[in-house]
């Protein structure tokens, strides 16, 4: 899988922003300082996130960025896709031309892995990551209701 720093940094920055959701705009300089991500890199990422309507920018003094949606509506997959990060474990980019212009012997395996990875990343929301981080900072082990995930896996298997 080719998940590079672009996707990782975008998710990290969005979690940082989500941790401050509801307290006004957050500057990229603040995120850059807290997360040790280059400011110019964040500017590139947030341009893409803004174009995909995941964040909103506020101009002027006291300006910065805010989430455009509730944290429960923002999945990790949406963030990664917004910055044009491929989620692909196949050698051919899904074109099925990995071996002499045809599918290689393991193409379906890697394509299936892509589906599982995407499904997992789509099921994880910024809200969950924020709650996990807050619990960690408070020294509390988070409790997750896994009934929905188990029901989904059972339905997929059937």
N, C-alpha and C positions, 0 to 999 in steps of 0.2 A: 504494500500500500504506500502511496506517495503522499502522505500527509506531512507537509513541510512546516517550517516555522511560520509561514503565512497563516495557515489555519490555526495553529496552536496560539499564536500571538493574538489573532482576532478573537478567539474564544476567551483567552485570558483577559483581554481588554474589555470585552463585553461583560464578563463576570465582575470585573472591577467596577464598571459603570453600573451594573445591576445592584451591586452592594450599596450604592449611593442613590438608587432610584427613589424619587420622591423628595429629594433634598436639593433640587435645583440642578442647573447645568454643571457638568464636570468638564474641566479643560483637559485637552490631550496632554498638556505639560504635566498635570497632576498624575494622570495615568502613567505617563512615561517615567516619572520619578518613582512611583510606587512599584511598578512592574519591571523596571529596567529595560524598557523597549524604546528604541530610537523614536524620537518625536517625528521625524520625517517619514519613518515607516508607518507610524500610527496615522499620520495624515493621509497616506495612500490608502490604508485599510479603511479608515472611517469615511473616505470619499466613496468607496464601494458600498459600505454598509448604509450610508445615507441614500445612495441611488437605489438600493434595494428596499428602502423604507424600514430598515431595522432601527435606525437612530434618526434623531432630528437635531439640527444644529441651531443654536441660538447665538445671534451676532451681538456685538457690542460689549461694553463693560459688564462683567458678570456673566458673560456668555460661555458657551461650551457645547457639550453634547448631552442629550438625554435619550433614553430608550423611547422608541416610537410605539412600542406595544408593551403590554403587560408581560412580565417575566415568565408567566405560565404559558404564553403563546409563542415564545421564542425558543426554538430547539437549537441544539448544538449543530445539527445538520444544516439548518437554515443559515447559521452564521458562517459555517465553512463554505457552503455553496455561494454565499453572497460575495466572498472574496475570491471567487473563481478557483477554489481549491478542489482538485479532483479527488474523489473517493473511489479509487480504482486499483484493485490488486492484479488485474489482468496485465499481461505483457503488451497487449495490442490496443489498449484503451477501449476495449469493448467492440472493436471492429471485426473480430473473428478472423483476422488474417495473420495470426501469430505463427503459423507454421506453413510455409510454402503457399501463402495466400489462402489458407484454410484455418480452421480451428485446431489448436494444438490439443494433445490428449488431455490436458488438465484445464482447459479453458472453462468448462462448466463449473469446475471446483472453485476457481478464482472468481467467476461471475457470481456464484452463489455466496461466496464470502463477502463480496461487495454488497449484496442484498442484505446480508445479516449486519454488516457494519453500518450501513446506512439506516437500517431499521432501528438499531440500537441508538445511534446518534440522534435520530429523529425522536426517539422516546425520551431523551434526556433534555430537560428544559433548564433555562437559566435560573428559574425559581428553585429547582432542586439543587443546583450547584451553589446558589447563594445560601440556601438553608443548610447545606452540608458545611460550608465555610463558616457560617455563624455558629453552628453547633461545635465545630472544631475549636473556634476561638473561645467559646464558653466552656470548653472541656467536657462537652456532653456528646455522647454517642447518638447520632441521628437514627431515628427509627423510620423505616420505609415500609409502606403498605405495598406488598408485592402481589396482591391478589389480581390486579389488572394485568401486570406483566405475565403472570402465570396463565391467566385466562387467554391472553393474546397468543402466547406460545402454544397452548393447547389447541387453539382454533387454527393456527398455522399448520400444526402437525397433522390435524385431522383431514 
